Amino acid sequence: MNRATVDLDALKQHRTELGYSISDIADYLGYKTPTGYWLIEKGERSCNVSVLYSLSQLFNVTMEQLLVV
């Protein structure tokens, strides 16, 4: 069975195309510091389904568009 992972390039692309900073996304997700989201975008912290869903809503894309299978 193939396992899906978060497409880190897609996260950064959608964020920058929409003009959001790392801090903006961290605030939106409720992180206390920007590092919380920065680590996700760098692939050093896992992204749970709840966070993935929130990002898909913010970026106006499906959750699948933020994944690599």
C-alpha positions as CSV (number, residue, x, y, z in Angstrom):
1,M,0.0,0.0,0.0
2,N,1.3,3.4,-1.0
3,R,1.5,6.0,1.8
4,A,0.7,9.6,1.1
5,T,2.9,12.4,2.4
6,V,2.5,16.1,2.5
7,D,3.7,17.9,-0.7
8,L,6.0,20.4,0.9
9,D,6.5,22.3,-2.4
10,A,2.8,22.7,-2.8
11,L,2.5,24.1,0.8
12,K,5.1,26.7,0.0
13,Q,3.7,27.5,-3.4
14,H,0.2,28.0,-2.3
15,R,1.3,30.1,0.7
16,T,3.5,32.4,-1.4
17,E,1.0,32.7,-4.3
18,L,-1.6,33.9,-1.8
19,G,0.8,36.3,-0.2
20,Y,0.9,34.6,3.2
21,S,4.0,34.7,5.4
22,I,5.1,31.8,7.6
23,S,3.8,33.9,10.6
24,D,0.4,34.3,8.9
25,I,-0.1,30.6,8.5
26,A,1.2,29.9,12.1
27,D,-1.3,32.4,13.5
28,Y,-4.1,30.9,11.4
29,L,-3.3,27.4,12.7
30,G,-3.0,28.6,16.3
31,Y,0.7,28.0,16.8
32,K,2.3,30.2,19.4
33,T,5.3,30.9,17.2
34,P,6.0,30.8,13.5
35,T,8.4,27.9,14.0
36,G,5.5,25.6,14.5
37,Y,4.4,25.9,10.8
38,W,7.9,26.5,9.5
39,L,8.9,23.0,10.7
40,I,5.9,21.5,8.8
41,E,6.9,23.3,5.6
42,K,10.5,22.2,6.0
43,G,9.4,18.6,6.5
44,E,10.8,18.4,10.1
45,R,7.4,18.1,11.8
46,S,4.5,15.9,10.7
47,C,1.2,17.4,9.6
48,N,-1.9,15.8,11.0
49,V,-5.2,15.6,9.2
50,S,-6.7,18.5,11.1
51,V,-3.9,20.8,10.1
52,L,-4.0,19.5,6.5
53,Y,-7.7,20.2,6.4
54,S,-7.2,23.7,7.7
55,L,-4.6,24.4,5.1
56,S,-6.7,23.1,2.3
57,Q,-9.5,25.4,3.4
58,L,-7.2,28.4,3.6
59,F,-5.6,27.7,0.2
60,N,-9.0,26.8,-1.3
61,V,-7.7,23.4,-2.6
62,T,-8.6,19.8,-1.8
63,M,-6.5,17.9,0.8
64,E,-5.4,15.6,-2.0
65,Q,-3.8,18.5,-3.8
66,L,-1.5,18.9,-0.8
67,L,-0.4,15.3,-0.8
68,V,2.1,13.2,-2.8
69,V,1.2,9.5,-3.1
